[in-house]
Amino acid sequence: MTINTDAKVVMLEHSEAKVSLYGIYLAKYLNILSRVPSVQKIFLFDLMCGEGIYDNGGKGSPIIALQTIKNHYLANNQACPNIQVWFNDKGMSQIEKGISKVSRVKSYVDPIHVELPSNVIIDYFMEDYDQIHMRALQLIQRTPNSKSLFFIDPYGYKEITPNHIKDTLIGGDSEALLFLPISHMYRFAAKAIESPFPGSAPLENFLRELFGAKQPKFQSPLDFVEQIKTQFRAFLRAMHIYVDTFTIERDDSNVYCLFFFTSHVRGFEKMLETKWDLDSERGQGYRLQQGPQLFSAIEIAGYPAKLYDFIYASRRTNSDIYLFGLENGFLPTHSNRILQGWLETRLDFERLALDSKPLRSNNTYIGNKERSVAFQFRR
Ligand SMILES: C[S@@+](CC[C@H](N)C(=O)[O-])C[C@H]1O[C@@H](n2cnc3c(N)ncnc32)[C@H](O)[C@@H]1O
């Protein structure tokens, strides 16, 4: 028996990893936003939404999204925030001849949708991505007190440029998850910049918009991810956007990456939490073949040493350390564990209440916005 490995027809492992990260993040996103009274509408845009369910039964992003919304509804006393979902795909199904991908998605989504309240609205479109994306942005602009999540999952990267991501995030109320085929981009990157060839224009534009006149050199697919992330951070700095990545790696020629963009530090923390949920070893990304766990997650990344240098250089507050941890890919709980260890074992390490309130033993208040606490090494 031959096994079908065409990602357009069957759901492969890396796509499953991608949609599970999306689903876990969406659940956290709904949980937070449904508790913010000022948020009156949540938009979810999946504008290249695919087939719905694949030939091997694999569930695509629209099904994962609807099931996540339904779980939220059931877990919250049958209550849902106002949600509007747009599913768009311009393609015809490659699984069922003669029907469009969105009609197929609708046929799978409808049975879940009927179990949800009427304030969950779903619209289906069969338009070109650029056009529908523009209409989505107009809709957001017209809707005050709304938040939006864009799941951008193209086959390649032709439609996507860094400026396109910038436009998507304008206004500060949108977040985006962008999936990119890294091995493929890495393989052609140097040539696309140095001696463009037919078909290389989208990759060349993508890299030029990010790197400007610089001639980047990439050592490996993972180095490519790191450099793209760093450049995206610089590119979006003026908009105060946090950028993070989740790498999905089967081998060197099958590396993919979900890039995550948000202007909200809590959203950034939730994405990190999602990564740690999926990859409790390192929080970096998903490897399809897991190796043995020889060291603890924190030791591998050298985070205690980094945190030590950060605090040794200057007295830091709980809020400085919260952000420092997140920017290095670590959660408040990781920073907390390290600080607690030092408080218990090091005589030269101390914490001080800057807000004159009493300090509870064993509490570092990392991530607690109500408290102002400093940490320092006595010298
Ligand atoms: C990788 S698939 C999406 C998979 C989907 N997220 C899932 O989980 O099943 C990309 C989809 O984008 C659609 N697509 C590609 N270019 C498009 C464009 N310019 N406008 C609209 N849809 C497009 C394709 O038809 C394809 O279904």
Ligand as a Chemical Component Dictionary entry (heavy atoms), coordinates in Angstrom:
data_LIG
# 
_chem_comp.id                   LIG 
_chem_comp.type                 NON-POLYMER 
_chem_comp.pdbx_formal_charge   0 
_chem_comp.three_letter_code    LIG 
# 
loop_
_chem_comp_atom.comp_id 
_chem_comp_atom.atom_id 
_chem_comp_atom.alt_atom_id 
_chem_comp_atom.type_symbol 
_chem_comp_atom.charge 
_chem_comp_atom.model_Cartn_x 
_chem_comp_atom.model_Cartn_y 
_chem_comp_atom.model_Cartn_z 
_chem_comp_atom.pdbx_ordinal 
LIG C1  C1  C 0  -1.904 25.490 3.476  1  
LIG S1  S1  S 1  -3.515 25.589 2.852  2  
LIG C2  C2  C 0  -4.464 26.022 4.263  3  
LIG C3  C3  C 0  -4.674 24.905 5.199  4  
LIG C4  C4  C 0  -5.607 25.174 6.310  5  
LIG N1  N1  N 0  -5.145 26.207 7.194  6  
LIG C5  C5  C 0  -5.848 23.908 7.119  7  
LIG O1  O1  O 0  -5.455 23.852 8.304  8  
LIG O2  O2  O -1 -6.437 22.990 6.559  9  
LIG C6  C6  C 0  -3.497 27.067 1.930  10 
LIG C7  C7  C 0  -4.804 27.384 1.245  11 
LIG O3  O3  O 0  -4.717 28.693 0.689  12 
LIG C8  C8  C 0  -5.495 28.730 -0.461 13 
LIG N2  N2  N 0  -4.977 29.858 -1.270 14 
LIG C9  C9  C 0  -3.755 29.944 -1.849 15 
LIG N3  N3  N 0  -3.606 31.151 -2.433 16 
LIG C10 C10 C 0  -4.746 31.832 -2.200 17 
LIG C11 C11 C 0  -5.181 33.152 -2.538 18 
LIG N4  N4  N 0  -4.401 33.979 -3.227 19 
LIG N5  N5  N 0  -6.408 33.540 -2.139 20 
LIG C12 C12 C 0  -7.206 32.709 -1.430 21 
LIG N6  N6  N 0  -6.844 31.450 -1.081 22 
LIG C13 C13 C 0  -5.639 31.014 -1.457 23 
LIG C14 C14 C 0  -5.314 27.375 -1.112 24 
LIG O4  O4  O 0  -6.428 27.032 -1.925 25 
LIG C15 C15 C 0  -5.172 26.468 0.110  26 
LIG O5  O5  O 0  -6.368 25.822 0.415  27 
# 
loop_
_chem_comp_bond.comp_id 
_chem_comp_bond.atom_id_1 
_chem_comp_bond.atom_id_2 
_chem_comp_bond.value_order 
_chem_comp_bond.pdbx_ordinal 
LIG C1  S1  SING 1  
LIG S1  C2  SING 2  
LIG S1  C6  SING 3  
LIG C2  C3  SING 4  
LIG C3  C4  SING 5  
LIG C4  N1  SING 6  
LIG C4  C5  SING 7  
LIG C5  O1  DOUB 8  
LIG C5  O2  SING 9  
LIG C6  C7  SING 10 
LIG C7  O3  SING 11 
LIG C7  C15 SING 12 
LIG O3  C8  SING 13 
LIG C8  N2  SING 14 
LIG C8  C14 SING 15 
LIG N2  C9  SING 16 
LIG N2  C13 SING 17 
LIG C9  N3  DOUB 18 
LIG N3  C10 SING 19 
LIG C10 C11 SING 20 
LIG C10 C13 DOUB 21 
LIG C11 N4  SING 22 
LIG C11 N5  DOUB 23 
LIG N5  C12 SING 24 
LIG C12 N6  DOUB 25 
LIG N6  C13 SING 26 
LIG C14 O4  SING 27 
LIG C14 C15 SING 28 
LIG C15 O5  SING 29 
# 
